[in-house]
Amino acid sequence: MEQNKPEFKLLLLLLLMISAIGAINWGLIGIWNFDLVLYFFSTKPVIIRSIYITIGIAGSILMLLLGKIQLNK
């Protein structure tokens, strides 16, 4: 997939947003011991697990793409 295609840019933006949500959640856990995902979905463990898996997959894909992404200077 070429970097200048709109599909790639949309995928990259989606992956970055999902990873940012995960980073914010980990920051909240580290600073205040407050899990935002658990707060919103405490009665639905399947959803919580799915969210964590999605964040992990997004971060893993970003790590694999890191060497291929050309950052604008």
NUDREN-530054 format. One record per residue: residue number from 1; residue in one letter; x, y, z of N, C-alpha, C, O in turn. Coordinates in Angstrom, 2 decimals. Layout:
// residues N
   n res     n_x     n_y     n_z    ca_x    ca_y    ca_z     c_x     c_y     c_z     o_x     o_y     o_z
 NUM   A       X       Y       Z       X       Y       Z       X       Y       Z       X       Y       Z
...
//
This chain:
// residues 73
   n res     n_x     n_y     n_z    ca_x    ca_y    ca_z     c_x     c_y     c_z     o_x     o_y     o_z
   1   M    0.85   -1.18    0.00    0.00    0.00    0.00    0.89    1.25    0.00    1.79    1.37    0.83
   2   E    0.64    2.15   -0.92    1.47    3.35   -1.04    1.06    4.39   -0.02   -0.12    4.52    0.31
   3   Q    2.03    5.14    0.47    1.77    6.12    1.53    0.95    7.31    1.07    0.30    7.95    1.89
   4   N    0.96    7.63   -0.22    0.22    8.79   -0.68   -1.24    8.49   -1.00   -1.99    9.39   -1.36
   5   K   -1.64    7.25   -0.89   -3.04    6.89   -1.13   -3.90    7.30    0.05   -3.46    7.20    1.20
   6   P   -5.12    7.77   -0.21   -6.02    8.17    0.88   -6.35    7.02    1.83   -6.56    7.24    3.02
   7   E   -6.41    5.78    1.30   -6.73    4.63    2.14   -5.64    4.41    3.18   -5.93    4.10    4.33
   8   F   -4.38    4.57    2.77   -3.26    4.40    3.70   -3.29    5.47    4.77   -3.07    5.19    5.95
   9   K   -3.54    6.70    4.36   -3.58    7.81    5.31   -4.72    7.63    6.31   -4.56    7.93    7.50
  10   L   -5.87    7.14    5.84   -7.00    6.89    6.73   -6.68    5.77    7.71   -6.98    5.87    8.90
  11   L   -6.07    4.70    7.22   -5.68    3.58    8.09   -4.67    4.04    9.14   -4.79    3.70   10.31
  12   L   -3.69    4.82    8.71   -2.68    5.32    9.63   -3.31    6.21   10.69   -2.96    6.11   11.87
  13   L   -4.23    7.09   10.29   -4.91    7.97   11.24   -5.71    7.15   12.24   -5.70    7.45   13.44
  14   L   -6.42    6.13   11.77   -7.21    5.27   12.66   -6.31    4.53   13.65   -6.62    4.47   14.84
  15   L   -5.21    3.99   13.17   -4.28    3.29   14.05   -3.68    4.23   15.09   -3.53    3.86   16.26
  16   L   -3.34    5.45   14.68   -2.79    6.43   15.61   -3.81    6.83   16.67   -3.47    6.98   17.84
  17   M   -5.06    7.01   16.26   -6.10    7.38   17.22   -6.33    6.27   18.24   -6.46    6.54   19.44
  18   I   -6.39    5.03   17.78   -6.59    3.90   18.69   -5.42    3.80   19.66   -5.61    3.58   20.85
  19   S   -4.20    3.95   19.14   -3.02    3.88   20.01   -2.98    5.03   21.00   -2.56    4.85   22.14
  20   A   -3.42    6.21   20.57   -3.46    7.36   21.47   -4.45    7.13   22.61   -4.18    7.50   23.75
  21   I   -5.59    6.54   22.31   -6.56    6.21   23.36   -5.93    5.26   24.37   -6.11    5.42   25.58
  22   G   -5.20    4.26   23.88   -4.51    3.33   24.77   -3.46    4.03   25.62   -3.31    3.73   26.80
  23   A   -2.71    4.96   25.00   -1.68    5.68   25.74   -2.30    6.57   26.82   -1.78    6.65   27.94
  24   I   -3.39    7.22   26.49   -4.09    8.06   27.49   -4.58    7.19   28.64   -4.45    7.57   29.80
  25   N   -5.15    6.04   28.31   -5.64    5.14   29.35   -4.50    4.69   30.27   -4.66    4.67   31.49
  26   W   -3.34    4.33   29.68   -2.20    3.91   30.50   -1.67    5.07   31.33   -1.22    4.87   32.46
  27   G   -1.71    6.27   30.79   -1.31    7.43   31.58   -2.21    7.65   32.78   -1.73    7.95   33.87
  28   L   -3.52    7.48   32.57   -4.45    7.62   33.68   -4.24    6.53   34.74   -4.34    6.79   35.94
  29   I   -3.94    5.34   34.27   -3.67    4.24   35.22   -2.41    4.55   36.02   -2.38    4.36   37.24
  30   G   -1.38    5.02   35.34   -0.12    5.30   36.01   -0.19    6.46   36.99    0.41    6.41   38.07
  31   I   -0.92    7.51   36.62   -0.97    8.71   37.47   -1.99    8.57   38.60   -1.68    8.82   39.76
  32   W   -3.21    8.18   38.24   -4.29    8.16   39.23   -4.87    6.78   39.52   -5.85    6.66   40.26
  33   N   -4.26    5.73   38.95   -4.79    4.37   39.12   -6.25    4.31   38.68   -7.08    3.68   39.33
  34   F   -6.56    4.97   37.55   -7.92    5.05   37.02   -7.93    4.47   35.62   -7.30    5.01   34.71
  35   D   -8.65    3.37   35.44   -8.75    2.70   34.14  -10.02    3.19   33.45  -11.13    2.82   33.84
  36   L   -9.86    4.02   32.41  -10.99    4.62   31.71  -11.84    3.56   31.01  -13.07    3.66   31.01
  37   V  -11.21    2.58   30.41  -11.94    1.51   29.72  -12.79    0.73   30.72  -13.96    0.45   30.46
  38   L  -12.21    0.39   31.84  -12.94   -0.34   32.87  -14.08    0.50   33.44  -15.14   -0.03   33.76
  39   Y  -13.87    1.80   33.55  -14.90    2.71   34.06  -16.14    2.70   33.16  -17.26    2.65   33.65
  40   F  -15.93    2.76   31.84  -17.07    2.81   30.92  -17.71    1.46   30.65  -18.91    1.39   30.38
  41   F  -16.93    0.39   30.72  -17.44   -0.94   30.34  -17.26   -1.97   31.44  -16.99   -3.14   31.15
  42   S  -17.41   -1.58   32.69  -17.12   -2.48   33.81  -18.01   -3.72   33.86  -17.61   -4.75   34.41
  43   T  -19.20   -3.64   33.30  -20.10   -4.79   33.37  -19.98   -5.69   32.14  -20.69   -6.69   32.04
  44   K  -19.10   -5.35   31.21  -18.98   -6.12   29.98  -17.51   -6.52   29.74  -16.80   -5.86   28.97
  45   P  -17.07   -7.60   30.39  -15.66   -8.01   30.26  -15.24   -8.37   28.83  -14.07   -8.22   28.48
  46   V  -16.18   -8.84   28.01  -15.84   -9.18   26.63  -15.48   -7.92   25.85  -14.55   -7.93   25.04
  47   I  -16.20   -6.84   26.09  -15.91   -5.57   25.41  -14.57   -5.02   25.88  -13.78   -4.54   25.07
  48   I  -14.31   -5.09   27.18  -13.04   -4.61   27.73  -11.87   -5.36   27.08  -10.90   -4.74   26.64
  49   R  -11.97   -6.67   27.03  -10.91   -7.48   26.43  -10.75   -7.15   24.95   -9.63   -7.08   24.45
  50   S  -11.87   -6.94   24.24  -11.82   -6.60   22.82  -11.14   -5.25   22.59  -10.37   -5.09   21.65
  51   I  -11.42   -4.29   23.46  -10.79   -2.97   23.34   -9.29   -3.09   23.54   -8.51   -2.52   22.77
  52   Y   -8.87   -3.82   24.57   -7.44   -3.99   24.83   -6.75   -4.72   23.68   -5.63   -4.37   23.31
  53   I   -7.40   -5.72   23.12   -6.83   -6.46   21.99   -6.71   -5.54   20.77   -5.69   -5.56   20.08
  54   T   -7.75   -4.73   20.52   -7.72   -3.79   19.40   -6.58   -2.79   19.54   -5.88   -2.49   18.58
  55   I   -6.40   -2.26   20.74   -5.32   -1.30   21.00   -3.96   -1.98   20.79   -3.05   -1.39   20.20
  56   G   -3.82   -3.21   21.27   -2.57   -3.94   21.09   -2.26   -4.23   19.63   -1.11   -4.11   19.20
  57   I   -3.27   -4.59   18.87   -3.08   -4.85   17.43   -2.70   -3.56   16.72   -1.80   -3.55   15.87
  58   A   -3.38   -2.46   17.05   -3.07   -1.17   16.42   -1.63   -0.76   16.70   -0.92   -0.33   15.79
  59   G   -1.20   -0.90   17.93    0.18   -0.56   18.27    1.18   -1.46   17.57    2.24   -1.00   17.14
  60   S    0.86   -2.73   17.46    1.76   -3.67   16.77    1.89   -3.33   15.29    2.99   -3.37   14.74
  61   I    0.78   -3.01   14.65    0.82   -2.64   13.24    1.63   -1.36   13.05    2.42   -1.26   12.11
  62   L    1.44   -0.39   13.94    2.22    0.84   13.85    3.72    0.57   13.99    4.53    1.18   13.30
  63   M    4.08   -0.34   14.88    5.49   -0.69   15.04    6.04   -1.33   13.76    7.18   -1.06   13.38
  64   L    5.25   -2.16   13.11    5.69   -2.79   11.87    5.81   -1.77   10.74    6.69   -1.88    9.89
  65   L    4.93   -0.77   10.74    4.95    0.25    9.70    5.96    1.35    9.96    6.25    2.16    9.07
  66   L    6.50    1.40   11.15    7.37    2.50   11.54    8.54    2.72   10.59    8.89    3.86   10.28
  67   G    9.13    1.66   10.13   10.24    1.77    9.20    9.82    2.17    7.80   10.66    2.64    7.02
  68   K    8.57    2.01    7.45    8.10    2.30    6.10    7.44    3.68    5.98    7.25    4.17    4.87
  69   I    7.12    4.28    7.09    6.43    5.59    7.06    7.46    6.68    6.85    8.46    6.77    7.57
  70   Q    7.22    7.50    5.85    8.08    8.66    5.63    7.40    9.85    6.26    6.31   10.24    5.84
  71   L    8.04   10.43    7.25    7.46   11.57    7.94    7.71   12.83    7.11    8.78   13.01    6.53
  72   N    6.70   13.70    7.09    6.84   14.98    6.39    7.82   15.86    7.14    7.75   15.95    8.37
  73   K    8.72   16.49    6.43    9.72   17.34    7.08    9.32   18.79    6.98   10.04   19.67    7.47
//
